[in-house]
């Protein structure tokens, strides 16, 4: 099942460890604090348990949102890539 994982974590080290966990599970970084990809339900639960352990008592908010195939297919994306010439001027 497709998932969207988003987080708001203040502590830099914890945030980095959680981002690494997301990458380890094959999720793709969409923005600085969001990932998307495909995870079976058991892997969703496993990842969230590991995230809870890494977060410990530090403040943070992590949300894993399953998205059905139909909704995933209907998603809308607007994305512009920065042009290197824009940065040179």
C-alpha positions in Angstrom: 0.0 0.0 0.0 1.2 3.5 -0.8 1.9 5.7 2.2 2.8 9.3 3.0 4.9 9.8 6.1 5.3 13.3 7.5 7.0 14.5 10.6 7.8 17.6 12.7 10.8 16.9 15.0 12.8 19.6 16.7 16.0 17.6 17.6 18.4 17.5 14.6 20.0 14.2 15.5 16.6 12.5 16.1 15.2 13.9 12.9 18.2 12.6 10.9 17.8 9.1 12.4 14.1 9.0 11.6 14.8 10.2 8.0 17.4 7.4 7.7 14.9 4.8 8.9 12.4 6.0 6.2 15.1 5.6 3.6 16.0 2.2 4.9 12.4 1.1 4.4 12.6 2.3 0.8 10.6 5.4 1.1 11.5 8.4 -1.1 12.0 11.8 0.3 9.5 14.2 -1.2 10.3 17.3 0.9 12.5 17.9 3.9 10.1 16.3 6.3 8.0 14.1 4.2 8.4 10.7 2.5 6.3 8.6 0.2 6.4 5.0 -1.0 5.0 1.5 -0.7 4.9 -0.4 2.5 3.0 -3.5 3.6 0.9 -3.1 6.7 3.4 -5.1 8.8 6.3 -2.9 7.6 4.2 0.2 8.4 3.7 -1.0 12.0 7.4 -2.1 12.3 8.6 1.3 11.0 6.4 3.3 13.4 7.6 1.1 16.4 11.2 1.9 15.4 10.4 5.6 15.0 8.7 5.7 18.4 11.9 4.1 19.9 14.2 6.6 18.2 12.0 9.5 19.2 12.0 8.4 22.9 10.9 11.2 25.2 11.8 14.0 22.8 9.0 16.1 21.4 7.9 15.3 17.9 5.0 14.4 15.7 5.2 11.6 13.1 2.2 10.6 11.0 2.1 7.7 8.6 -0.9 7.9 6.3 -1.9 4.9 4.1 -3.3 5.9 0.7 -5.4 3.5 -1.4 -4.4 2.8 -5.0 -7.4 4.8 -6.4 -6.5 7.9 -4.4 -2.8 7.6 -5.2 -3.7 7.4 -8.9 -5.8 10.6 -8.5 -3.2 12.6 -6.7 -2.2 16.0 -8.2 1.4 17.2 -8.2 2.9 20.6 -9.1 6.7 20.5 -9.2 9.2 23.0 -10.6 12.9 22.3 -10.6 15.2 25.2 -10.1 17.1 26.1 -13.2 20.9 26.4 -12.7 20.9 29.6 -14.7 18.4 31.2 -12.3 20.9 30.8 -9.4 23.8 32.3 -11.4 22.2 35.7 -12.0 
